[in-house]
Amino acid sequence: MGVFMKFKAKRRIINLKKIIINFIQTIIGTALMAFATDLFLLPNQLSVGGFSGIGTIFYYLFKLPIGTTVFILNIPLFIFALIKNGKRFFLDSIVGTISLSLFLNLFENIGTATHSGFLACIYGGILSGIGTSIVLNANASTGGSDLFAQIVKAYKPNIKTGNIIVILDTIIVIASTIAFGQIEIGLYSAIAIYIMGKVLDIFFEGIDFAKMLIIISPKYQQISDEINSKIRRGTTAIYGKGMYRQDDKNIIMCVASRGEVRQIRKIINDIDKKAFLIITNAREVYGEGFK
């Protein structure tokens, strides 16, 4: 019984540490998001979608603080989230949303970092992507389009979350373009959204991804030996069957770094110019020679 109680106490401490770390990450992430919005995007009437995009429209048309607008728009979503998704999801969402709204109002009067729409969309997109990545890594949410998508998905499970977010953000960007009457705003906002998405990809998938090569050749043994000896990369033979001619084949699978692909292609071409080769990205590779 004593051992069990110690285990439970230790587990509570670990959970508490995790909650504190996630809370700190959420604060840092939302601060970066607000900084990107108030110093780069908002002064240039740009947005990366979400409720901050609606807040930008309201800021210029009705002089309403962007953070306040974001929070008010999220209130109905909080109610639905509490009813449909439970208390845990509600708490994760409300912490991120409140901190984002506070930081948006806090940084609103600092001024602008640049009046160049091009620079604003680049740096605003990068900082928004980093901030959003930190928040998502903390298993939190800042409300807006992602919270809206989760609620819709609770009612319509077959709808893809990504599609909902893209559609909603597109509508918001189009609305911004119409409200401000400048096509450049929509174009720059689209660039900012693209950059933000790429930063999210880099944060979660990394930039040091590998390449996977699938090689089909009757000279598979010779190709494999050359790759092993010259590139120092292992290969794996997969037994397959050509369905057209009904003949058995040995398919070579090899994972290598991006810098090694050119050498492997040369090896294959030197041995068998008619070899069938497929090269694709391998985002995460674990094992000898990799992570």
Secondary structure, DSSP 4 states (H G I P E B T S, - for coil): -HHHHHHHHHHHHHHHHHHHHHHHHHHHHHHHHHHHIIIIIGGGT---SHHHHHHHHHHHHH---HHHHHHHHHHHHHHHHHHHH-HHHHHHHHHHHHHHHHHHHHHTTS--S-S-HHHHHHHHHHHHHHHHHHHHHTT----HHHHHHHHHHHH-TTS-HHHHHHHHHHHHHHHHHHHHT-HHHHHHHHHHHHHHHHHHHHHHH-S--EEEEEEE-TTHHHHHHHIIIII----EEEEEEETTTTEEEEEEEEEE-HHHHHHHHHHHHHH-TT-EEEEEEES---STT--
